[in-house]
Amino acid sequence: MNNDKNILQDSHARKHTYLRISLTERCNLRCSYCMPEEGVELSPKSHLMSFDEIYEIAKTFVKHGVTKIRLTGGEPLIRKDISVILKKLATLPVELSITSNAVIIHKYIDVLKQNGIQSINVSLDTLDKNKFMFITKRDQFGIVYANILRLVKEGFNVKVNAVLIKGINDHEIIDFINFTKELPISVRFIEFMPFEGNQWNFKKMVSYKDVMDCVQHSFNSKKIIRLQDSPHDTSKNYSIEGYKGSFAIISSVTNPFCDSCNRLRLTANGQLKNCLFSSTESDLLTPLREGKSIEVIIQKAVLAKFKVRGGMDTLKKLQEPKLHNKNRSMIRIGG
């Protein structure tokens, strides 16, 4: 390991301070853009990180500069030891947050508060009950909607993530923005991204421009307020004058934010991905179990990070199936 350099700084001088940890490849919903309709081959339980292993790997990253950890899945709250994981990670000097589909989050509100979690991202792709059933294959819209309201009431900072797909939910853009009128939430529109088995193509994607064209057609331009983005923000943030909440667009495909990227991903089976679009991974779990240092592996993986979208630096390359079909399905990476 090169001790003269931060092991979390890549060859493009980007320092990585944000680690997303997937706790499970399982989910209680079946969204096709995340999980292929035919399902996925899940890792055997023995190949998944235990709560102790999650903590040990996270501790190594924090030692080298990670200041924020987000727990993802699958659905992270379906892990039976989620309370233990939260308790252990809460001892680290980091901002701890979680992404959930909110189906069972009402059972964990006290646990989340006890472990210092203030920010919760909720995945919700439609405000229509029937469309929710179509997208997720589960009749859970009522409980998810009620739980979003409950989280706001309980004082959490709530962001609602909606993946937009043409012909599926793109007609709901204004409905989602109006959802922020009386609620202090941020709705974030995410461009549909290519992963194994999700039948992605460019024609299905709703771009940043598409969203803003819709917004500008529906609202007086003087009432559309461009907000200040935070450092390393993946989203371009806006609000409507007089609305309590805000909306944002995450344009990973048409307008990537790679120059300021500070995030790394750890899959539930202990593989480090240096980019969401990367088809390569670095095994941290096996050497950890063998009692070996994982720092040199982390440094090598970080230094190998491409400047843009896992090497797909043009839209033409992104549309080549052979370049992105080797990437895992989203559910096996971590949302």
Order of alpha helices (4+ residues) and beta strands (2+ residues): beta-alpha-beta-alpha-beta-alpha-beta-alpha-alpha-beta-alpha-beta-alpha-beta-beta-beta-beta-beta-beta-alpha-alpha-alpha-alpha-alpha
